[in-house]
Amino acid sequence: MLGLMQDRPLLIQQIIEHAALNHGDTEIVSRRVEGDIHRYTYRDARTRARQVAEALIALGIHPGDRIGTLAWNGYRHFELYYGISGMGAVCHTINPRLFPEQIVYIVNHAEDRLLFVDLNLLPAVEKLLPQLKTVRHVVAMTDRAHLPAGLDIPNLLVYEELLHDKPGTYEWPEFDERTASSLCYTSGTTGNPKGVLYHHRSTVLHAYGSALPDTLGLSARSVVLPVVPMFHVNAWGLPYSGPLVGAKLVFPGPALDGASLYELFEKEGVVFTAGVPTVWLALLNHMRANNLRLSTLKYAVIGGSAAPPAMIEAFDKEFGVEVLHAWGMTEMSPLGTVNHPKARHAALSASELLEVRLKQGRPPFGVDMKIVDDSGKDLPRDGKAFGDLMVRGPWITSGYFKGEGGEALVDGWFPTGDVATLDPDGYMQITDRSKDVIKSGGEWISSIDLENAAMAHPAVAEAAVIGVAHSKWDERPLLIVHRKAGATVDKKELLEFLAGKVAKWWLPDDVQFVDAIPHTATGKILKTRLREDFKDYRLPTG
Ligand code: AMP
């Protein structure tokens, strides 16, 4: 027997309507690329999102067409999220930090019809445009007065002019909730980037799931500043989960340095923020160097890479900010787990609690996880066994755009490419990317554990560990360290520091010092580059 409840589809445009009706006066504050601060409300954003939809229709855009954005976190990008998806087209966010060839590949693969581009990214797009085969118009996300003279972009349109004469009375259509809504390519360390194609249903369910108290815990009292860019898995869904609960949003624009972020946190009373470890390192350094305090910030999500223990402790002890360690993937919309303690953790000592907080956290309802061995057999959830992490759920991909990369699922589960443990309390801990794990004498060494241990040394700015070929053990760990300015720590001191913190046979065979650790366009340590840089390197141990 079927139930008798309404079959309302879950659609993204309902979120902005809900916010406009119930939190109409709540502010969205943006530091604009133009340099000033812009403020308006959810009510204003809703009208302008409708104007975006009206403008797209006037430009001949149809449902299903892909519309590219090359833009930072700001109110116009937010309007595009809703205007594009809400009229049935697909909002394709593009990471401007990718190599130009990758951007060309992605735009052509997605067959983007229009490109919405922030002011300071127009010169880069101007250069690439002859290679972008399907783009009919570039839209400069600004007004006429700010448009630089001398741009050689044929058919260039100006965002504010496009919206200016539109009524903003558009009635959102209702369609199948599985209609594609947005597209994000994974950075991929090998091969071409692959497109993850979200739908309305997955996006709305993800927004629900991520707003829950033990996930991001957002509410109408939250003031949320997403540092994570809107081109990196939709800013981890915050432009959807924020309005879903009526939180105030603060968009930082292109300036993500410590000083700019600190100023916005304080001026706008930010309570909740989210980003990758690299930006937090810069913020912590800025605050220490200038003897600053945070007066309103309560929660900082750290995700995208493992949160180093020294960073968790610095936020907590020096600045009174609770770190929410989180894990996810582009293929998971992205939220997989967030770390919140359970009631009984109150009895733990500080060091025991830190052990728990280093884990990537527990999944919300909607994310199923299991770990398997090389033959695909389930491994126990005992917090010790580690294996390939598999996930499934309504906001996890079933396959890549245009079937790229073949079958994405194994028996209905998505293999994450991460190696992890699961414990009986539901906490997951990543020990490595499967490609990065170091295989020494048939046993696995976690590069993340070694990096975390090394980063706890006060002279270390950043550390990375890679496996290097070894005649006897197959592979042994090499520790690569970027020292803090002026620091003189040497190999001997670092190895002594690590001894006792990790198993003896895990100790790196050598330490090499570099001027900088390379990062991917989304802020992760670029291990492929390090392996390339050290391909002729030989360990002293053989
Ligand atoms: P992306 O799709 O670019 O967001 O990358 C997803 C990958 O980033 C995951 O599969 C993990 O390898 C890594 N990652 C994300 N969050 C964390 C975390 N908290 N700790 C360790 N690795 C993480």
Boltz pocket constraint, residues with backbone or C-beta under 6 A from the ligand:
constraints:
  - pocket:
      binder: B
      contacts: [[A, 186], [A, 187], [A, 233], [A, 302], [A, 303], [A, 304], [A, 305], [A, 306], [A, 307], [A, 325], [A, 326], [A, 327], [A, 328], [A, 329], [A, 330], [A, 331], [A, 334], [A, 360], [A, 416], [A, 417], [A, 418], [A, 430], [A, 432], [A, 433], [A, 522]]
      max_distance: 6.0
